[in-house]
Amino acid sequence: MQNLSQPVNPSTSALARIGMYLLVPVVGLLLLPVLLLFIIALYLLALFHGTRVFVFSVRQTSQPVEEEIQKPHFLDIQAKPKFLSDESSPPAKG
């Protein structure tokens, strides 16, 4: 039965044990900048998205967007017939 208090099997060579004890912390330290860059990228994405949401909410409350204003249906628009004269102006003498 294996003793669980020892992290490395004692039957491995000394060179393998030294490599495991040295390489694991070195690889861990080398991965920390990558992790930091990932965290910074997530932070900047969240900041950008939050700014977009804030600007959108401010624009929604203060001023309606042009695309959202409902336009009348073309059948509801009453166009003036071209063949009838305008009754608001006096008839032209001629």
Backbone as XML, in Angstrom:
<?xml version="1.0"?>
<chain id="A" units="angstrom">
  <residue number="1" name="MET">
    <atom name="N" x="0.842" y="-1.181" z="0.000"/>
    <atom name="CA" x="0.000" y="0.000" z="0.000"/>
    <atom name="C" x="0.887" y="1.243" z="0.000"/>
  </residue>
  <residue number="2" name="GLN">
    <atom name="N" x="0.428" y="2.280" z="-0.767"/>
    <atom name="CA" x="1.249" y="3.475" z="-0.927"/>
    <atom name="C" x="0.962" y="4.467" z="0.194"/>
  </residue>
  <residue number="3" name="ASN">
    <atom name="N" x="2.003" y="5.101" z="0.664"/>
    <atom name="CA" x="1.871" y="6.124" z="1.691"/>
    <atom name="C" x="1.432" y="7.428" z="1.026"/>
  </residue>
  <residue number="4" name="LEU">
    <atom name="N" x="0.273" y="7.962" z="1.444"/>
    <atom name="CA" x="-0.286" y="9.155" z="0.800"/>
    <atom name="C" x="0.327" y="10.442" z="1.319"/>
  </residue>
  <residue number="5" name="SER">
    <atom name="N" x="1.143" y="10.380" z="2.338"/>
    <atom name="CA" x="1.751" y="11.596" z="2.861"/>
    <atom name="C" x="2.886" y="12.083" z="1.974"/>
  </residue>
  <residue number="6" name="GLN">
    <atom name="N" x="3.446" y="11.212" z="1.171"/>
    <atom name="CA" x="4.522" y="11.609" z="0.268"/>
    <atom name="C" x="3.930" y="11.930" z="-1.102"/>
  </residue>
  <residue number="7" name="PRO">
    <atom name="N" x="4.173" y="13.155" z="-1.635"/>
    <atom name="CA" x="3.592" y="13.519" z="-2.921"/>
    <atom name="C" x="4.234" y="12.802" z="-4.101"/>
  </residue>
  <residue number="8" name="VAL">
    <atom name="N" x="5.473" y="12.346" z="-3.965"/>
    <atom name="CA" x="6.179" y="11.706" z="-5.067"/>
    <atom name="C" x="6.502" y="10.283" z="-4.674"/>
  </residue>
  <residue number="9" name="ASN">
    <atom name="N" x="6.359" y="9.400" z="-5.597"/>
    <atom name="CA" x="6.687" y="7.993" z="-5.371"/>
    <atom name="C" x="8.190" y="7.886" z="-5.081"/>
  </residue>
  <residue number="10" name="PRO">
    <atom name="N" x="8.599" y="7.255" z="-3.959"/>
    <atom name="CA" x="10.030" y="7.190" z="-3.624"/>
    <atom name="C" x="10.843" y="6.331" z="-4.590"/>
  </residue>
  <residue number="11" name="SER">
    <atom name="N" x="10.195" y="5.535" z="-5.400"/>
    <atom name="CA" x="10.949" y="4.695" z="-6.329"/>
    <atom name="C" x="11.387" y="5.448" z="-7.579"/>
  </residue>
  <residue number="12" name="THR">
    <atom name="N" x="10.905" y="6.685" z="-7.791"/>
    <atom name="CA" x="11.343" y="7.458" z="-8.953"/>
    <atom name="C" x="12.760" y="7.944" z="-8.717"/>
  </residue>
  <residue number="13" name="SER">
    <atom name="N" x="13.431" y="8.265" z="-9.813"/>
    <atom name="CA" x="14.824" y="8.696" z="-9.701"/>
    <atom name="C" x="14.909" y="10.082" z="-9.086"/>
  </residue>
  <residue number="14" name="ALA">
    <atom name="N" x="16.085" y="10.400" z="-8.604"/>
    <atom name="CA" x="16.319" y="11.696" z="-7.969"/>
    <atom name="C" x="16.178" y="12.814" z="-8.989"/>
  </residue>
  <residue number="15" name="LEU">
    <atom name="N" x="16.612" y="12.567" z="-10.209"/>
    <atom name="CA" x="16.508" y="13.586" z="-11.252"/>
    <atom name="C" x="15.041" y="13.895" z="-11.576"/>
  </residue>
  <residue number="16" name="ALA">
    <atom name="N" x="14.188" y="12.867" z="-11.616"/>
    <atom name="CA" x="12.765" y="13.071" z="-11.879"/>
    <atom name="C" x="12.111" y="13.823" z="-10.734"/>
  </residue>
  <residue number="17" name="ARG">
    <atom name="N" x="12.495" y="13.499" z="-9.503"/>
    <atom name="CA" x="11.925" y="14.225" z="-8.358"/>
    <atom name="C" x="12.360" y="15.683" z="-8.359"/>
  </residue>
  <residue number="18" name="ILE">
    <atom name="N" x="13.626" y="15.952" z="-8.652"/>
    <atom name="CA" x="14.104" y="17.334" z="-8.699"/>
    <atom name="C" x="13.372" y="18.092" z="-9.818"/>
  </residue>
  <residue number="19" name="GLY">
    <atom name="N" x="13.204" y="17.436" z="-10.956"/>
    <atom name="CA" x="12.498" y="18.072" z="-12.064"/>
    <atom name="C" x="11.062" y="18.397" z="-11.713"/>
  </residue>
  <residue number="20" name="MET">
    <atom name="N" x="10.398" y="17.487" z="-11.010"/>
    <atom name="CA" x="9.005" y="17.746" z="-10.640"/>
    <atom name="C" x="8.912" y="18.867" z="-9.613"/>
  </residue>
  <residue number="21" name="TYR">
    <atom name="N" x="9.833" y="18.883" z="-8.659"/>
    <atom name="CA" x="9.782" y="19.935" z="-7.645"/>
    <atom name="C" x="10.192" y="21.290" z="-8.192"/>
  </residue>
  <residue number="22" name="LEU">
    <atom name="N" x="11.010" y="21.327" z="-9.239"/>
    <atom name="CA" x="11.439" y="22.606" z="-9.800"/>
    <atom name="C" x="10.543" y="23.066" z="-10.949"/>
  </residue>
  <residue number="23" name="LEU">
    <atom name="N" x="10.112" y="22.141" z="-11.790"/>
    <atom name="CA" x="9.343" y="22.537" z="-12.968"/>
    <atom name="C" x="7.920" y="22.970" z="-12.643"/>
  </residue>
  <residue number="24" name="VAL">
    <atom name="N" x="7.312" y="22.356" z="-11.686"/>
    <atom name="CA" x="5.925" y="22.712" z="-11.357"/>
    <atom name="C" x="5.829" y="24.162" z="-10.881"/>
  </residue>
  <residue number="25" name="PRO">
    <atom name="N" x="6.662" y="24.629" z="-9.944"/>
    <atom name="CA" x="6.574" y="26.051" z="-9.565"/>
    <atom name="C" x="6.984" y="26.994" z="-10.690"/>
  </residue>
  <residue number="26" name="VAL">
    <atom name="N" x="7.985" y="26.592" z="-11.494"/>
    <atom name="CA" x="8.416" y="27.459" z="-12.590"/>
    <atom name="C" x="7.305" y="27.596" z="-13.625"/>
  </residue>
  <residue number="27" name="VAL">
    <atom name="N" x="6.653" y="26.506" z="-13.982"/>
    <atom name="CA" x="5.545" y="26.564" z="-14.943"/>
    <atom name="C" x="4.388" y="27.371" z="-14.352"/>
  </residue>
  <residue number="28" name="GLY">
    <atom name="N" x="4.159" y="27.191" z="-13.068"/>
    <atom name="CA" x="3.109" y="27.976" z="-12.413"/>
    <atom name="C" x="3.404" y="29.461" z="-12.442"/>
  </residue>
  <residue number="29" name="LEU">
    <atom name="N" x="4.658" y="29.830" z="-12.196"/>
    <atom name="CA" x="5.029" y="31.249" z="-12.245"/>
    <atom name="C" x="4.971" y="31.800" z="-13.663"/>
  </residue>
  <residue number="30" name="LEU">
    <atom name="N" x="5.297" y="30.979" z="-14.634"/>
    <atom name="CA" x="5.230" y="31.445" z="-16.013"/>
    <atom name="C" x="3.792" y="31.603" z="-16.494"/>
  </residue>
  <residue number="31" name="LEU">
    <atom name="N" x="2.872" y="30.860" z="-15.917"/>
    <atom name="CA" x="1.471" y="30.973" z="-16.319"/>
    <atom name="C" x="0.741" y="32.139" z="-15.640"/>
  </residue>
  <residue number="32" name="LEU">
    <atom name="N" x="1.329" y="32.695" z="-14.600"/>
    <atom name="CA" x="0.674" y="33.810" z="-13.907"/>
    <atom name="C" x="0.484" y="35.043" z="-14.806"/>
  </residue>
  <residue number="33" name="PRO">
    <atom name="N" x="1.464" y="35.448" z="-15.611"/>
    <atom name="CA" x="1.206" y="36.596" z="-16.507"/>
    <atom name="C" x="0.099" y="36.319" z="-17.522"/>
  </residue>
  <residue number="34" name="VAL">
    <atom name="N" x="0.003" y="35.089" z="-18.001"/>
    <atom name="CA" x="-1.067" y="34.745" z="-18.931"/>
    <atom name="C" x="-2.419" y="34.866" z="-18.229"/>
  </residue>
  <residue number="35" name="LEU">
    <atom name="N" x="-2.479" y="34.401" z="-17.003"/>
    <atom name="CA" x="-3.710" y="34.518" z="-16.220"/>
    <atom name="C" x="-4.050" y="35.989" z="-15.961"/>
  </residue>
  <residue number="36" name="LEU">
    <atom name="N" x="-3.035" y="36.795" z="-15.673"/>
    <atom name="CA" x="-3.254" y="38.217" z="-15.449"/>
    <atom name="C" x="-3.772" y="38.893" z="-16.711"/>
  </residue>
  <residue number="37" name="LEU">
    <atom name="N" x="-3.206" y="38.564" z="-17.868"/>
    <atom name="CA" x="-3.693" y="39.142" z="-19.124"/>
    <atom name="C" x="-5.125" y="38.721" z="-19.411"/>
  </residue>
  <residue number="38" name="PHE">
    <atom name="N" x="-5.475" y="37.495" z="-19.099"/>
    <atom name="CA" x="-6.845" y="37.024" z="-19.275"/>
    <atom name="C" x="-7.806" y="37.802" z="-18.376"/>
  </residue>
  <residue number="39" name="ILE">
    <atom name="N" x="-7.407" y="38.027" z="-17.134"/>
    <atom name="CA" x="-8.256" y="38.785" z="-16.207"/>
    <atom name="C" x="-8.412" y="40.225" z="-16.682"/>
  </residue>
  <residue number="40" name="ILE">
    <atom name="N" x="-7.327" y="40.834" z="-17.171"/>
    <atom name="CA" x="-7.402" y="42.213" z="-17.673"/>
    <atom name="C" x="-8.308" y="42.288" z="-18.901"/>
  </residue>
  <residue number="41" name="ALA">
    <atom name="N" x="-8.205" y="41.296" z="-19.784"/>
    <atom name="CA" x="-9.062" y="41.287" z="-20.977"/>
    <atom name="C" x="-10.535" y="41.165" z="-20.586"/>
  </residue>
  <residue number="42" name="LEU">
    <atom name="N" x="-10.844" y="40.293" z="-19.634"/>
    <atom name="CA" x="-12.233" y="40.175" z="-19.164"/>
    <atom name="C" x="-12.721" y="41.475" z="-18.534"/>
  </residue>
  <residue number="43" name="TYR">
    <atom name="N" x="-11.851" y="42.133" z="-17.769"/>
    <atom name="CA" x="-12.212" y="43.394" z="-17.138"/>
    <atom name="C" x="-12.507" y="44.467" z="-18.192"/>
  </residue>
  <residue number="44" name="LEU">
    <atom name="N" x="-11.665" y="44.551" z="-19.216"/>
    <atom name="CA" x="-11.881" y="45.563" z="-20.254"/>
    <atom name="C" x="-13.146" y="45.271" z="-21.056"/>
  </residue>
  <residue number="45" name="LEU">
    <atom name="N" x="-13.415" y="43.991" z="-21.325"/>
    <atom name="CA" x="-14.659" y="43.649" z="-22.018"/>
    <atom name="C" x="-15.885" y="44.023" z="-21.187"/>
  </residue>
  <residue number="46" name="ALA">
    <atom name="N" x="-15.823" y="43.754" z="-19.897"/>
    <atom name="CA" x="-16.946" y="44.104" z="-19.028"/>
    <atom name="C" x="-17.114" y="45.615" z="-18.940"/>
  </residue>
  <residue number="47" name="LEU">
    <atom name="N" x="-16.012" y="46.340" z="-18.889"/>
    <atom name="CA" x="-16.072" y="47.801" z="-18.839"/>
    <atom name="C" x="-16.673" y="48.365" z="-20.121"/>
  </residue>
  <residue number="48" name="PHE">
    <atom name="N" x="-16.267" y="47.825" z="-21.263"/>
    <atom name="CA" x="-16.806" y="48.268" z="-22.548"/>
    <atom name="C" x="-18.292" y="47.965" z="-22.649"/>
  </residue>
  <residue number="49" name="HIS">
    <atom name="N" x="-18.686" y="46.767" z="-22.246"/>
    <atom name="CA" x="-20.105" y="46.393" z="-22.308"/>
    <atom name="C" x="-20.928" y="47.257" z="-21.351"/>
  </residue>
  <residue number="50" name="GLY">
    <atom name="N" x="-20.423" y="47.500" z="-20.169"/>
    <atom name="CA" x="-21.132" y="48.352" z="-19.213"/>
    <atom name="C" x="-21.296" y="49.768" z="-19.733"/>
  </residue>
  <residue number="51" name="THR">
    <atom name="N" x="-20.277" y="50.280" z="-20.411"/>
    <atom name="CA" x="-20.367" y="51.621" z="-20.986"/>
    <atom name="C" x="-21.427" y="51.660" z="-22.083"/>
  </residue>
  <residue number="52" name="ARG">
    <atom name="N" x="-21.480" y="50.609" z="-22.915"/>
    <atom name="CA" x="-22.501" y="50.550" z="-23.964"/>
    <atom name="C" x="-23.898" y="50.510" z="-23.365"/>
  </residue>
  <residue number="53" name="VAL">
    <atom name="N" x="-24.088" y="49.723" z="-22.316"/>
    <atom name="CA" x="-25.402" y="49.630" z="-21.672"/>
    <atom name="C" x="-25.779" y="50.968" z="-21.055"/>
  </residue>
  <residue number="54" name="PHE">
    <atom name="N" x="-24.815" y="51.642" z="-20.417"/>
    <atom name="CA" x="-25.084" y="52.944" z="-19.801"/>
    <atom name="C" x="-25.477" y="53.970" z="-20.852"/>
  </residue>
  <residue number="55" name="VAL">
    <atom name="N" x="-24.736" y="54.040" z="-21.940"/>
    <atom name="CA" x="-25.049" y="55.011" z="-22.998"/>
    <atom name="C" x="-26.408" y="54.695" z="-23.619"/>
  </residue>
  <residue number="56" name="PHE">
    <atom name="N" x="-26.698" y="53.421" z="-23.827"/>
    <atom name="CA" x="-27.993" y="53.048" z="-24.388"/>
    <atom name="C" x="-29.128" y="53.451" z="-23.451"/>
  </residue>
  <residue number="57" name="SER">
    <atom name="N" x="-28.952" y="53.227" z="-22.141"/>
    <atom name="CA" x="-30.028" y="53.569" z="-21.208"/>
    <atom name="C" x="-30.206" y="55.075" z="-21.094"/>
  </residue>
  <residue number="58" name="VAL">
    <atom name="N" x="-29.118" y="55.838" z="-21.181"/>
    <atom name="CA" x="-29.240" y="57.297" z="-21.123"/>
    <atom name="C" x="-29.930" y="57.816" z="-22.378"/>
  </residue>
  <residue number="59" name="ARG">
    <atom name="N" x="-29.586" y="57.271" z="-23.531"/>
    <atom name="CA" x="-30.220" y="57.711" z="-24.775"/>
    <atom name="C" x="-31.687" y="57.335" z="-24.817"/>
  </residue>
  <residue number="60" name="GLN">
    <atom name="N" x="-32.066" y="56.218" z="-24.255"/>
    <atom name="CA" x="-33.466" y="55.773" z="-24.263"/>
    <atom name="C" x="-34.331" y="56.703" z="-23.440"/>
  </residue>
  <residue number="61" name="THR">
    <atom name="N" x="-33.855" y="57.160" z="-22.299"/>
    <atom name="CA" x="-34.697" y="57.966" z="-21.424"/>
    <atom name="C" x="-34.768" y="59.411" z="-21.879"/>
  </residue>
  <residue number="62" name="SER">
    <atom name="N" x="-33.722" y="59.948" z="-22.497"/>
    <atom name="CA" x="-33.725" y="61.363" z="-22.813"/>
    <atom name="C" x="-34.310" y="61.668" z="-24.189"/>
  </residue>
  <residue number="63" name="GLN">
    <atom name="N" x="-34.056" y="60.831" z="-25.166"/>
    <atom name="CA" x="-34.449" y="61.155" z="-26.531"/>
    <atom name="C" x="-34.832" y="59.873" z="-27.258"/>
  </residue>
  <residue number="64" name="PRO">
    <atom name="N" x="-35.982" y="59.833" z="-27.900"/>
    <atom name="CA" x="-36.339" y="58.610" z="-28.631"/>
    <atom name="C" x="-35.470" y="58.442" z="-29.875"/>
  </residue>
  <residue number="65" name="VAL">
    <atom name="N" x="-35.120" y="57.233" z="-30.151"/>
    <atom name="CA" x="-34.312" y="56.943" z="-31.332"/>
    <atom name="C" x="-35.201" y="57.015" z="-32.559"/>
  </residue>
  <residue number="66" name="GLU">
    <atom name="N" x="-34.655" y="57.501" z="-33.661"/>
    <atom name="CA" x="-35.453" y="57.727" z="-34.857"/>
    <atom name="C" x="-36.061" y="56.453" z="-35.411"/>
  </residue>
  <residue number="67" name="GLU">
    <atom name="N" x="-35.328" y="55.347" z="-35.328"/>
    <atom name="CA" x="-35.838" y="54.101" z="-35.881"/>
    <atom name="C" x="-37.029" y="53.574" z="-35.091"/>
  </residue>
  <residue number="68" name="GLU">
    <atom name="N" x="-37.135" y="53.963" z="-33.826"/>
    <atom name="CA" x="-38.200" y="53.432" z="-32.982"/>
    <atom name="C" x="-39.491" y="54.242" z="-33.065"/>
  </residue>
  <residue number="69" name="ILE">
    <atom name="N" x="-39.441" y="55.407" z="-33.689"/>
    <atom name="CA" x="-40.658" y="56.202" z="-33.848"/>
    <atom name="C" x="-41.515" y="55.514" z="-34.902"/>
  </residue>
  <residue number="70" name="GLN">
    <atom name="N" x="-42.753" y="55.230" z="-34.535"/>
    <atom name="CA" x="-43.618" y="54.487" z="-35.442"/>
    <atom name="C" x="-44.122" y="55.417" z="-36.533"/>
  </residue>
  <residue number="71" name="LYS">
    <atom name="N" x="-43.913" y="55.003" z="-37.760"/>
    <atom name="CA" x="-44.352" y="55.795" z="-38.900"/>
    <atom name="C" x="-45.750" y="55.335" z="-39.299"/>
  </residue>
  <residue number="72" name="PRO">
    <atom name="N" x="-46.576" y="56.247" z="-39.804"/>
    <atom name="CA" x="-47.932" y="55.835" z="-40.205"/>
    <atom name="C" x="-47.887" y="54.901" z="-41.411"/>
  </residue>
  <residue number="73" name="HIS">
    <atom name="N" x="-48.865" y="54.042" z="-41.470"/>
    <atom name="CA" x="-48.965" y="53.105" z="-42.581"/>
    <atom name="C" x="-49.299" y="53.883" z="-43.841"/>
  </residue>
  <residue number="74" name="PHE">
    <atom name="N" x="-48.838" y="53.379" z="-44.995"/>
    <atom name="CA" x="-49.045" y="54.153" z="-46.226"/>
    <atom name="C" x="-50.521" y="54.281" z="-46.582"/>
  </residue>
  <residue number="75" name="LEU">
    <atom name="N" x="-51.371" y="53.374" z="-46.101"/>
    <atom name="CA" x="-52.803" y="53.509" z="-46.373"/>
    <atom name="C" x="-53.456" y="54.554" z="-45.467"/>
  </residue>
  <residue number="76" name="ASP">
    <atom name="N" x="-52.815" y="54.843" z="-44.318"/>
    <atom name="CA" x="-53.365" y="55.829" z="-43.395"/>
    <atom name="C" x="-53.031" y="57.261" z="-43.808"/>
  </residue>
  <residue number="77" name="ILE">
    <atom name="N" x="-52.037" y="57.424" z="-44.651"/>
    <atom name="CA" x="-51.642" y="58.768" z="-45.083"/>
    <atom name="C" x="-52.668" y="59.250" z="-46.118"/>
  </residue>
  <residue number="78" name="GLN">
    <atom name="N" x="-53.235" y="60.419" z="-45.856"/>
    <atom name="CA" x="-54.226" y="60.970" z="-46.777"/>
    <atom name="C" x="-53.529" y="61.986" z="-47.674"/>
  </residue>
  <residue number="79" name="ALA">
    <atom name="N" x="-53.303" y="61.594" z="-48.878"/>
    <atom name="CA" x="-52.646" y="62.496" z="-49.835"/>
    <atom name="C" x="-53.700" y="63.384" z="-50.494"/>
  </residue>
  <residue number="80" name="LYS">
    <atom name="N" x="-53.322" y="64.598" z="-50.759"/>
    <atom name="CA" x="-54.247" y="65.509" z="-51.439"/>
    <atom name="C" x="-54.347" y="65.105" z="-52.899"/>
  </residue>
  <residue number="81" name="PRO">
    <atom name="N" x="-55.550" y="65.022" z="-53.403"/>
    <atom name="CA" x="-55.694" y="64.717" z="-54.837"/>
    <atom name="C" x="-55.143" y="65.864" z="-55.670"/>
  </residue>
  <residue number="82" name="LYS">
    <atom name="N" x="-54.485" y="65.553" z="-56.758"/>
    <atom name="CA" x="-53.849" y="66.584" z="-57.581"/>
    <atom name="C" x="-54.856" y="67.333" z="-58.449"/>
  </residue>
  <residue number="83" name="PHE">
    <atom name="N" x="-55.970" y="66.696" z="-58.775"/>
    <atom name="CA" x="-56.900" y="67.330" z="-59.698"/>
    <atom name="C" x="-57.842" y="68.305" z="-59.001"/>
  </residue>
  <residue number="84" name="LEU">
    <atom name="N" x="-57.926" y="68.300" z="-57.662"/>
    <atom name="CA" x="-58.792" y="69.243" z="-56.958"/>
    <atom name="C" x="-57.991" y="70.467" z="-56.567"/>
  </residue>
  <residue number="85" name="SER">
    <atom name="N" x="-58.639" y="71.625" z="-56.630"/>
    <atom name="CA" x="-57.958" y="72.853" z="-56.253"/>
    <atom name="C" x="-57.986" y="73.007" z="-54.737"/>
  </residue>
  <residue number="86" name="ASP">
    <atom name="N" x="-57.073" y="73.779" z="-54.259"/>
    <atom name="CA" x="-56.990" y="74.035" z="-52.820"/>
    <atom name="C" x="-58.069" y="75.030" z="-52.454"/>
  </residue>
  <residue number="87" name="GLU">
    <atom name="N" x="-58.949" y="74.690" z="-51.514"/>
    <atom name="CA" x="-60.086" y="75.563" z="-51.164"/>
    <atom name="C" x="-59.686" y="76.687" z="-50.244"/>
  </residue>
  <residue number="88" name="SER">
    <atom name="N" x="-58.539" y="76.652" z="-49.666"/>
    <atom name="CA" x="-58.144" y="77.703" z="-48.729"/>
    <atom name="C" x="-57.673" y="78.954" z="-49.444"/>
  </residue>
  <residue number="89" name="SER">
    <atom name="N" x="-57.280" y="78.838" z="-50.683"/>
    <atom name="CA" x="-56.823" y="80.018" z="-51.439"/>
    <atom name="C" x="-57.977" y="80.546" z="-52.294"/>
  </residue>
  <residue number="90" name="PRO">
    <atom name="N" x="-58.046" y="81.847" z="-52.503"/>
    <atom name="CA" x="-59.115" y="82.400" z="-53.347"/>
    <atom name="C" x="-58.942" y="81.960" z="-54.798"/>
  </residue>
  <residue number="91" name="PRO">
    <atom name="N" x="-60.042" y="81.855" z="-55.534"/>
    <atom name="CA" x="-59.921" y="81.404" z="-56.935"/>
    <atom name="C" x="-59.149" y="82.423" z="-57.762"/>
  </residue>
  <residue number="92" name="ALA">
    <atom name="N" x="-58.371" y="81.906" z="-58.648"/>
    <atom name="CA" x="-57.557" y="82.783" z="-59.508"/>
    <atom name="C" x="-58.428" y="83.322" z="-60.640"/>
  </residue>
  <residue number="93" name="LYS">
    <atom name="N" x="-58.273" y="84.597" z="-60.901"/>
    <atom name="CA" x="-59.025" y="85.241" z="-61.991"/>
    <atom name="C" x="-58.190" y="85.168" z="-63.251"/>
  </residue>
  <residue number="94" name="GLY">
    <atom name="N" x="-58.852" y="84.811" z="-64.244"/>
    <atom name="CA" x="-58.011" y="84.754" z="-65.375"/>
    <atom name="C" x="-58.658" y="84.694" z="-66.644"/>
  </residue>
</chain>
